[in-house]
């Protein structure tokens, strides 16, 4: 539902950009925020290049959105969460809040898939959460907690490994089936 709402707004804003010579900074801000939310980083970069230099200098929020884009381009989540802590205007606040929530969930998904364990302080640095909020969120994901002296280690829930048949196994089974059908 959210993406449909943003898709319609995006089409409206892109049409407005094509029809008008000079746009307000608010239109550029909304376009950039939606591109970031939809993970269209190349479109956000191209939009940044189209924005007049005067607006880039005068409008700090546009520069902040560009910093978010650069952080996402470089997969630097620490910078992303540092730059997203900004007093956003009302026209982009809801989109930025959705982007923030989506990126935070992506961090937990990536961490759960890539790590067997992670120290709590490293996870706190990555997701920029309060310790109590992190504990609640990790518990909701069924992650377990261990102690390493005075440090807390989070263990993501182990994923079930789906057995994958090799190509040779599949070819052998197919050959046996065809042989059965022919006889």
N, C-alpha and C positions, 0 to 999 in steps of 0.2 A: 504494500500500500504506500509506504513512504517513497519508494523509488518511483512509483507512478506519479505521485504528487510532484516530485522533483523533476521527472521527465517532462511533464507538461510545462512547468515553470521554466525549465531549461529551454524548451522549444520557443516559448514566448520571449525569453531574454535574448536568445540567439537571433530571432526575427527582428527584435528591436535593434540589436547591434547592426544588422545588415541594412535596416531602413534609415537609421539616423547616422549623421556624421559625427556628432559629439554626444557622448553619453555621460551620464552622471557617474560619480565614483560608486554609488550604491549598486548600479547595474553591474559594473565590473566586479564588485565584491560578491554579489550573489552568484554571478557566473563562476567565479573562481571557487567559491565555497562548494557549489554543486559539483563542479568538475572534481574537486578533491574528494567529496563524499562518494562519487561514483567511480573513484579510482582511475579517472581519465587524466593522468598526470601530464601526458604530452599535450592534451588540449589546454590544460592549465598553464603550461609553459608557453605555448603559443599565444594564449590570451595575454599573458604577462608581457610578451614582446609587442603586442598590438596596443597595449595601454599607453597613452601619451606620457612622456617623461614628466611633464608638469604634474599630472595626477599621481604618479608614483612617488614624487617627492613630497607633495602636499598631504597625501592621505596615508597615514601610518598603518591603518588597517589593511590596505592593499599590500604594503610591504610585509606585514605580519603573515598574511595569507601566502605570500611568495615564500617566506621562510618555512612555512608548513609544507609547501610543495617541494622545496629543496630537500627537506628532511625526509619526506616520503620517497623522493627519487633515490636518495642514497641509503634507504632502509635504516635510517638513524632514528630509532624510536625514542631514544633519550632526548634528542633535540626536538622531535615532534611534540612530546609531552611537555617539554619546557616552553616551547613557543605557543602551544595552544592555550596556556594559562594567560589569557589576555582579556581585557574588558571589551568584549565584542558588542557591536551595535545590534539593535533589535532585528534589522533586516537579514542578518546572517547567523544570529545566535542559535536558532533551532537547528539549522543545517550543521553548524559547527558542533553542537551538542551531539547530534547523531553521528557525525564523523568521529568524535572523541570516543563514544561508546563502541562504535564498530572497530576502531583501531585497538582499543583496550581488549575487546573480545578476541581479536586476531592475535594479539600478543599471547593471551592465555592458550589459544589453540596451537600456535607455533611452539610455545614452550612445552605444552603437554605432549606434542608429537616429537619434539627434538631432544628433550632431556629426560633422563631417568630420575634426576633429583636436581634441585636448585635451592641455593641459600635464600632465605627470606629477604635479606637486605638487597640482594641482586634483583629479585623480583620486584621489590618495592621501588628500586631505582628505575626499573623498566616501565612499570605501569603507573607510577606516581599516585599511589593510593595511600591512605592512612593504614597503619598496621591492623587495626580492628576490621576495617573494610576489606582488607586483603584476606584476613583469616576467614571472614564470612564468605567471601567469593570462592576461595579455594575449597572450603567445606561444601559449598553448593555444587562444585565440580567433582566431588568425591576424591579429592586429593588427600593424602595422609601426611601427617606431620611427625618428624623425628627431631630429636635433640642431638647436637654435636657440641658437647660442652655447654657453652652459653649461647650458641647459635642455633637457629631453627632452620631445618631443612624441609622443604616441601617435596613430596613424591607424587608426581602426576599419576592419575589412574592409568594402569597399563592397558593398552589397546590390544584387542584380540587380533592376532595375525591370521589373515585369511589365507589358507593354503593356495598357492598358485601353481598350476600345472605348467611344466615346461613345454616348449613347442614340440620337442621330440615325443613326450608322453601323449600329447594331443594327436600328433600325426600317427603314432602307433595305434591309438584307440580308433581313429578314423579308418585306418587301413584294415584293422580287424573287423570293423563294422561293414565296410565295403565287401570284404572277402566273405563275410557271413551272408550278405545279400545276394552275392553272385552265386553261391552254392545252394 
